[in-house]
Structures are given as C-alpha cells and as structure tokens.
Amino acid sequence: MDQIRIGIVGLGHRARGEWIPQLCRLAGFRLTALCDRITALHEPALALIPYRQDVRAFRAYDDLLAWDGIDAVALCVRSLDQGAMAAQALEAGKHVHAEVPASHSLADCWRIVLASERSDRVYHLGEQVRYAGFVEAWHNLVAAGRVGRVVYVEGQYIGYYGTTQFSQDPSTGAFYSVEELAAHPEARPTVLQTMPPIHYLPHELSPLLKVIDDRVVQVVGMGTDAPSWNHPEINQPDLQVALMKTAKGSVMRLACGFTCPVPHGLHHWYHIHGTRGRLEMERSGLEKPKLWLADEQMHQPAAVDWRWQRTDAPREAAAAGHLGTDYYAHASFREALLSGKTPELDVYRAMETAAPAILAAESIERGSIPLAVPDFRPGPHRARGQAPVEAA
Ligand SMILES: NC(=O)c1ccc[n+]([C@@H]2O[C@H](COP(=O)([O-])OP(=O)(O)OC[C@H]3O[C@@H](n4cnc5c(N)ncnc54)[C@H](O)[C@@H]3O)[C@@H](O)[C@H]2O)c1
C-alpha cells in the first residue's frame, strides 16, 4: 500500500476544522468517503475537498463499513458509542484512526483490544498532546533520572468554550448556546450533557503516562453535582477529580470541567514532582514553565521556554492544529500502515488513556469507591479470565 484510502466519520467541528484539510494535504492519504447521519453536514464537508467528485458521502456507518472503497476509517464522532464504532470497523476489516476519547465503557475497550488482536488491522488513537515539545523534554528528563523517582503527577483540563456545544439541532447540525434555547425548541442536549466530564482525560493521561512511562492501576473519583452551578440549563457537574495510583507507585491527581470560565488559552496544566526535582507548565500567561533539580544548586526553580510547539517540527506540521501537534498523530497512523511500524499510541496505550477515566466516573457514581484498572496487555492475567469476563 502506498496510499491509505480513508473515510472520515463525523463531519462536525473537528473533522471540518482539522481532519479533512489535513488528510487532503498530507501525502499518503486519499479521502474516498465521508459519513455523518446529519446529511446537512455532507455539503460543507465535501466543499473542503479539492477532488470532491471522487468522494462518496454516506449517511449510515454500516453502509460505509460495507463499502470496499476504504482501507481505514477516521472516527471523528462525538458519541458514547465511539469505542463500539472503532471495534465494529476493526471487525469489518478496516484500520482505525480514532479521535479521543477512545471509548466510554470498559466493555468497548475490551472489544477494541480483542478485535485488533484477532485481525491484522491497526488501531490508532489520534491523541496529539503526547507529541508536544514539552512532553518530549519531560520524558527525556524523567527517563534520565534527573527528577528522581516520580512521586506525584498532576494534570487538568478545565476548559470553557461557552455553552454552544451542549445543545444541537439534530436535523441541521446547528449548535445553540443556553441563551438561544428559548428561540430554538428543536435543539436537543448533545452527548456532552450525558458524558461524565472526567471521561475527557486523554489529553492528560496520554502525555503524562508517556512522560513517566507508566500505567494506572487504581482510581478513585469525586465531583460536584449536576446540574452546573454556573449554567443550570446544562445537566453536568462543573468539576470532576480523580486520584490515581500507577503501577510504579506514583500518585496522580487529574481533573476535568467544561462549564466554568477560565482565562483564555489556559485550559490544560501539567506538573511532575519527583524525589529529586519538579517540572511544571505555566499557570498563567504571566509566567513560564518551571524546572527545579535538587542536585543542581538551584535555590529557586528556573523558568524554561518549554512549549507545545516542537523545535524540530517538519514543515508539514506548520499548518496542523494544536500548535502543530495534530500533524504527529496523522503521521504516526500513516507510518503504521505504510511502513508496518507499531504506532506510538497503539491499542494498549490508547485503552490506558480511556479506562482510568471511565472508572473515575464509575467511582463517583458509586460513592467514590476505589476501583482497579484492568491490564489490557497480553499476559497470564488475561488467561485468568479478565478479558473475557470484561468483554462479555
Ligand atoms: N484531539 C482534540 O484535540 C479534539 C478536539 C475537539 C474534539 N475532539 C474529539 O473529536 C470528536 C468530534 O468532535 P466534534 O467537536 O467535531 O463533535 P461534533 O459534535 O461537532 O461532530 C460530531 C459528528 O459526529 C456525527 N455522528 C455521531 N454519531 C454518528 C454515527 N453513529 N454515524 C454517523 N455520524 C455520527 C454527528 O452527527 C456530528 O455531526 C469527538 O470525539 C471529540 O472528543 C478532539
């Protein structure tokens, strides 16, 4: 194969703003199909493709999967079924390049793992923060032992994009803010009013677990209660927090919330505390990220110009979203299919960004009880029955 024939499923913000333009631009990809159950979105998506006459539009996902004109699907849906849809594609013999989160249930995590193991198809999660410049630098510092043994890890996505993403007209695809709802009785709550906010941890767990080269084994969660205190029209808690323990014994504190305003551009924050040093991203535009090493005669942390942008980014990355990091997710999937290389965010690492978040929400639901995270990787623990029981 020298070109991946790919169909994009879900033609909303992310597909039209990033995936369609990128996959049209990048060598090695050929968009052959689009799919969305909202047919009103087909034309705006087709209009972005220079060779639109060669692209087939589908309303039903099953019809796309049954078509022999694609090798792979790019899953850009926002749905509680996005994990099941990925597994379904693998089961239909298609490679999967999926948007985050990978899944919203443990059963779907297992279904994806088993489907990818039983087929020779690639499952790849397109999480991009793990490729950021600061993540690469932190990974190298931790791997070289410069901060000692990692004791504590923090990550949070406390973001705010107004209220439009919470209500949508299912026939036109138009989104409405809470102030517009009275004039638009046709608007319905989107999945963001059903999905626990803490499910949206891939942009924290993916880069942070890469930095510490670890996986989560135990989770406990807590949150405020729905509806939102800030926007009572939205049936969601304003904040959910999880404490996690890793296989190497580190403690993580992760948080998500999407209904309270924050200063612009300060949605994500990351921090690593080790036995011999600390790494910290900036908390505001008034400061820089910080590095402190106990063994280097540093009385105060040093400000370091770490950014999401990479100093070694190729030209192709310049036009990609999220400060160029989106490019690397597509490049990793392309390399996996065209060169047979295992993708950096393979099926096991992908599930490790989803399962702890799913269990954090379950912990909250069950009164903040601690829950064990299954190990998806092949091994004797799998033979003891964990996978089949979970997948049933
Ligand atoms: N990587 C990132 O930084 C990033 C940023 C934003 C969103 N996302 C992820 O991207 C995905 C899409 O987000 P969005 O903002 O574009 O959402 P959106 O709601 O604007 O678009 C999603 C589209 O999927 C379609 N869809 C849902 N289920 C479908 C089905 N079964 N068959 C066909 N179409 C279906 C919907 O009709 C909708 O048009 C989500 O998973 C989201 O979490 C990732």
The ligand as a MOL file (V3000), in Angstrom:
LIG
                    3D

  0  0  0     0  0            999 V3000
M  V30 BEGIN CTAB
M  V30 COUNTS 44 48 0 0 0
M  V30 BEGIN ATOM
M  V30 1 N -7.9720 15.9140 19.6600 0
M  V30 2 C -8.5500 17.0470 20.0460 0
M  V30 3 O -7.8950 17.9830 20.4880 0
M  V30 4 C -10.0300 17.1850 19.9320 0
M  V30 5 C -10.6320 18.4530 19.9410 0
M  V30 6 C -12.0220 18.5260 19.8180 0
M  V30 7 C -12.7660 17.3620 19.7030 0
M  V30 8 N -12.1500 16.1440 19.7170 0 CHG=1
M  V30 9 C -12.9020 14.9020 19.5510 0
M  V30 10 O -13.3030 14.8470 18.1840 0
M  V30 11 C -14.5580 14.1810 18.0580 0
M  V30 12 C -15.5310 15.0740 17.2920 0
M  V30 13 O -15.7140 16.2810 17.9920 0
M  V30 14 P -16.5330 17.4820 17.3070 0
M  V30 15 O -16.3400 18.6700 18.1580 0
M  V30 16 O -16.2200 17.5440 15.8520 0 CHG=-1
M  V30 17 O -18.0400 16.9440 17.5080 0
M  V30 18 P -19.3370 17.3940 16.6910 0
M  V30 19 O -20.4930 17.0940 17.5740 0
M  V30 20 O -19.1770 18.7660 16.1340 0
M  V30 21 O -19.3370 16.3820 15.4400 0
M  V30 22 C -19.5260 15.0170 15.6010 0
M  V30 23 C -20.3400 14.4960 14.4280 0
M  V30 24 O -20.4350 13.0650 14.5390 0
M  V30 25 C -21.6820 12.6870 13.9660 0
M  V30 26 N -22.0440 11.3370 14.4470 0
M  V30 27 C -22.1850 10.9270 15.7280 0
M  V30 28 N -22.5170 9.6140 15.7460 0
M  V30 29 C -22.5610 9.1960 14.4500 0
M  V30 30 C -22.8540 7.9450 13.8340 0
M  V30 31 N -23.1420 6.8490 14.5690 0
M  V30 32 N -22.8140 7.8660 12.4860 0
M  V30 33 C -22.5140 8.9710 11.7370 0
M  V30 34 N -22.2350 10.1850 12.2750 0
M  V30 35 C -22.2570 10.2980 13.6220 0
M  V30 36 C -22.6470 13.7590 14.4830 0
M  V30 37 O -23.8220 13.8130 13.6990 0
M  V30 38 C -21.7880 15.0200 14.3950 0
M  V30 39 O -22.0160 15.7380 13.2000 0
M  V30 40 C -15.0050 13.8730 19.4870 0
M  V30 41 O -14.6810 12.5460 19.7940 0
M  V30 42 C -14.1860 14.8130 20.3490 0
M  V30 43 O -13.9600 14.3000 21.6370 0
M  V30 44 C -10.8010 16.0540 19.8220 0
M  V30 END ATOM
M  V30 BEGIN BOND
M  V30 1 1 1 2
M  V30 2 2 2 3
M  V30 3 1 2 4
M  V30 4 1 4 5
M  V30 5 2 4 44
M  V30 6 2 5 6
M  V30 7 1 6 7
M  V30 8 2 7 8
M  V30 9 1 8 9
M  V30 10 1 8 44
M  V30 11 1 9 10
M  V30 12 1 9 42
M  V30 13 1 10 11
M  V30 14 1 11 12
M  V30 15 1 11 40
M  V30 16 1 12 13
M  V30 17 1 13 14
M  V30 18 2 14 15
M  V30 19 1 14 16
M  V30 20 1 14 17
M  V30 21 1 17 18
M  V30 22 2 18 19
M  V30 23 1 18 20
M  V30 24 1 18 21
M  V30 25 1 21 22
M  V30 26 1 22 23
M  V30 27 1 23 24
M  V30 28 1 23 38
M  V30 29 1 24 25
M  V30 30 1 25 26
M  V30 31 1 25 36
M  V30 32 1 26 27
M  V30 33 1 26 35
M  V30 34 2 27 28
M  V30 35 1 28 29
M  V30 36 1 29 30
M  V30 37 2 29 35
M  V30 38 1 30 31
M  V30 39 2 30 32
M  V30 40 1 32 33
M  V30 41 2 33 34
M  V30 42 1 34 35
M  V30 43 1 36 37
M  V30 44 1 36 38
M  V30 45 1 38 39
M  V30 46 1 40 41
M  V30 47 1 40 42
M  V30 48 1 42 43
M  V30 END BOND
M  V30 END CTAB
M  END
